[in-house]
Amino acid sequence: MGAELAKAYPAAQAVFSEVDEALGQKLSTLMWEGPEADLTLTENAQPALMAVSLAAMRVLAETKGLPLEGRVAFVAGHSLGEYSALAAAGALSLADTARLLKTRGHAMQQAVPVGEGAMAALLGADLAQAQDLAKAASEGEVCEAANDNAPGQVVISGARSAIERAVKLAPDYGARRAVLLPVSAPFHCALMQPAADAMREALAGVQINAPVVPVVANVLAAPVTDPEEIRARLVEQVTGMVRWRETMTYLANQDVTSVYEVGAGRVLTGIARRFDGFEARSVGTPDELEAAAAALQG
């Protein structure tokens, strides 16, 4: 993850080195050599994913002469990706972003004992159906819509027993299929309140600048530019629903037609293609980066 970028571009290698220094650990070695079990721990995975995104952004800005300002209308990131978006837009320093995500990952993992929480994807159900299902399955336990990703793709999160009940009830609430997700904790629900408290404390001591382009916040599906509002929304985001479907709709309504998923993976590219009117590109490898740079320069 990110190894090809580091090998191809000194600017990318510099990002991984800066993240290693900020964290006081050789995260880049873990990313490129494993063990995978350690990398997938959320306290490592979150800063690692951010590092790949910022490495690609650094290459675009410094090596290709394509900074965000003046070229990009908005930035957004899904869950931890919101931190990457803020760093890319200059609202957070790279070092602070790495340390915040390390804290965030650790706090999220510690918020709920392993095995007591769960998440499930509901395919074919809309948000209203998912919320009705969550209410019916809760029986006094936490069960909430956590990610509204795209039309017909909503993720619920909460106590394991409640999520398991929801999976069984899902066909009665319009879901074509319900799938338990292989996650280590029930993210983006009320059970994450201890992690939200930890992030409130961590964010209080961090400098946040006005971003050079507006950042569409997960919990609002609308842009934020004020540093103190950014700080507050990042705390809310830990327990709040990721409003990604609404985010993509907002961008479409602002006449955005080209979207770039910068970093590891292609999940958001696939989601973007489910909406009418977007040309979506992944930018995570040297070949993809060169193609994106050519498109942006054109």
N, C-alpha and C positions, 0 to 999 in steps of 0.2 A: 504494500500500500504506500504509494508515493515514491518508491525506489527508482522507478524509471524517470520521474521528474527530477529527482535529486541528481541522478547520473547525467541527465541531458542538460541541465541548466544550473549554473552556480547560484543564481538568485533563489532557486527552489531549495538547494542545499542549505543556503544561509537561513532560510526560515526554519528548517528542521533543527539546525544547530541552535538557533535562538530559543526554540521551544524546549529543547533539552536543557539549556542553561537556566531558563526560567523555572523549570520544574525540579532541577537538581537531579535528574535521572536521564538515562539514555533511552528515551522513548523511541527515538528513531531506530535504534538497534532492535528494540522489541517489535517495532512495526515491520522490520525487514527480515528478521531472523527468528522471531517468536520467543518463547512458545505461544501458540495461538490462544491457549486458555488464559494466559495472563493479559494478552492484548484485548481480549473480549470482555475483561472486567470493565464495567462502565466507567470507572475512574481513569482508566487508560484509554478506552475506546473514544471517549468524548474529546479529549485534547488531540488524539491522533487524527480523528476525522477532520477536526478544525485545521490541523497543521497541513493536511493535504490540500484543503480548499485554499488556504492562505498562500501556500507555495505556488499553486497555479495562478492565483491572483497577482502575486509578486512578479512572476514571469511576464504576465500580460502587461503589467504596469511599467516595469523597469526594462525588461529585455525587448518587449515588442512595442513600447511606447504607447500603451493603451490604458491609461489610468481611467478609473470610473468616472470622475468628474467630467461633465460635458459629453459623455458618451452613453451613460446609463441613466435611465429615468428613475428606477427604484431598485433596491435590493431587498431580499427576504430570505429567511432560512427556516427550515422545518425543525422545531424543537431546539436541540443543541445547535443546529445550523443558524439560528438567529444570532448566536454569539459570533459565528464566522462572518455573517453578513455585517454585523456591527463593526467588527475588526476591519473588514475589507473597506468599509466606508469611513474609517478613521475615528469612529466613536470610542473604540477601545484599543489600547496598545496590544501588540501581539503577546507580550509577556503576561500582561494582566489577563488576557483572554485565556491563555493556557492555564494559568493558576486558578481562575474562576471555574473553568470546566473540570479541572481536577477536583476541586471542592464540590462542585455540583454533582459529579458522578459518584463521589464517595458518599455524599449526603443522601442522594437518592437510594443508593444501595443499602444504607444503614437505616433508612426510614421505616422499612417494613421487613420483618424477619423473612428469610428465604423460605418460599413455599406457601406463605400466607396471602400473597397477592397474585393476580394474574391479569392478562389482557387477552382480548379476542377480537378478531376481525370479522365484521359483518359484511358479507358481499351481497349486493342487491338491495340493501336497505338504505333509506335516506336518513337524515339526521333526526327528523321527528319520530320516525319509527324506532330508531336506535334509542332515543331518549325514553320513549314509552316502554320499550323492552327493558331497559335498565331499571326503570321505576318498578316494573312488575317483578323483576328478578331480585331486587335488593333485599326484601324482607328484613329491613332494619340495618342491613350492612351497606357499605359503600359499593356502588355500582353506577358508573357514570360514563358518558361519551367523552372520550379522551382525544381522539384525532378525527376530525371531519375532513378526510383527505380528498375526496372526489365524489362526483355523483355515483351513488351505489357502493361507496367504500368508506365505512365508518368503523373506528376501533373503540371498544369499550374497555374500561379499566376499573379495578377495585378488588374487593376481597375474593379470594379464590372460589369459595363456595358460591358466592353470588354470581361470579362470571360463569361458573360451570352450569348454574341454573339457567343463565341467560342463553348459553349455547344450546341447551335443550329446548328452550322456548322460542328460539330465533325464528323458526319457520312460521310460527303463528303471528309474527310481527313483520312479515314481508321480506325476511332475509332468505336469499337463495341458498346461502351456505354460511356457517359460522365456524371459525377456526381458532383454536387456542394458539397464541403466539409464544415462541420460545424466548421469553424475556426474563430478566432476572428480578424485575420489580414491577409493580403496577404504576406506571408513570402517568402524569397528568390527571390525577384525581386527588380527592381530599386526603387520602392516606399519605400523600407526599408533603403534608404540612410541616413536619420536622425539617425536611429538606428546604422548603421555602423559607423557614426561619433562619436556617444556616446561610442561605443565599442573601437574605436581607442583611445579615451581619457582614458577609464577605463583600457585597456590593457597596456597602456604606463607606468603605475605605478606598474605593477605586475612583480614579479620575475618569469621567465620561465627558467626551466632547460632542459638539453638534456634528452629526454625520455630514459628509460632503454630498451625499445623495440621500433622499428619504428612505428609511427602513420600515417596511410593512411589518408591524408587530403581530405575532401569533395570536395574542388574546384579543386583538381589536380587528384584525383584517383591514387595517387602515394604517397610514404612515405616521411615524413619530420622528420628531427631530429635536425636541427639547431634552437635554441630558437628564433632568430629574424625572421626566416622564418615562424615559427609557429605563432608568433604574427601577422605577416602580413596576413597570410592565414585565421586566425580567423576573421579579419576585413573583408576580401573579402567574407567570407562565409555568412555574413548577407544578402548580395544582390545577391550572386552567386548561381548557381545551385548545388544541392547536386547530385554528380555523383556516385550514389550508385551502379548502374548496372556495371559501369566501375570499381568500387572498387572491387566488387565481382569477376569480370573477372580478374582483376589484381591478386587477391589472388589465384585464380585457376591457373593462369599462373606461380605463385611462388610455385606450388605444395602443397598448403594448401588444406587439405581434411576435417579437423574438425573445425567447428566454434561454438562458444558459445555466445549466447545472454544473457548478464549478466545484470539483472535488472528486472523492471516491464514490463509485456507484452510479447507477442510472435510474434509480427508483423515481425521483422527481421528474426526470425527463419523460418517463412513461406516463406519469400522472398528467403532466402538461398536455400530452398528446390526446388525452381523453376530453380535452376542452376544444371547442371550435376556435380557430383563428390563430393558434400559436404555432410558430416554428420553434422546435425545441432541440437543443444540442447539449450533449454531455462534454465536459472539459476536465478529464482526469488523467489522460495519458499524453505523452509528447505529440503523437499524431493528432489527437483530438484538439490539443492546444494550438497546434499550427493551423489546423483547419478553422478554428474559432477566430484566431488572430487575423487570418486572411479575410474571413467574412466581416469582421469588425472594421478592418482597414478599408474594405471595399465600400 
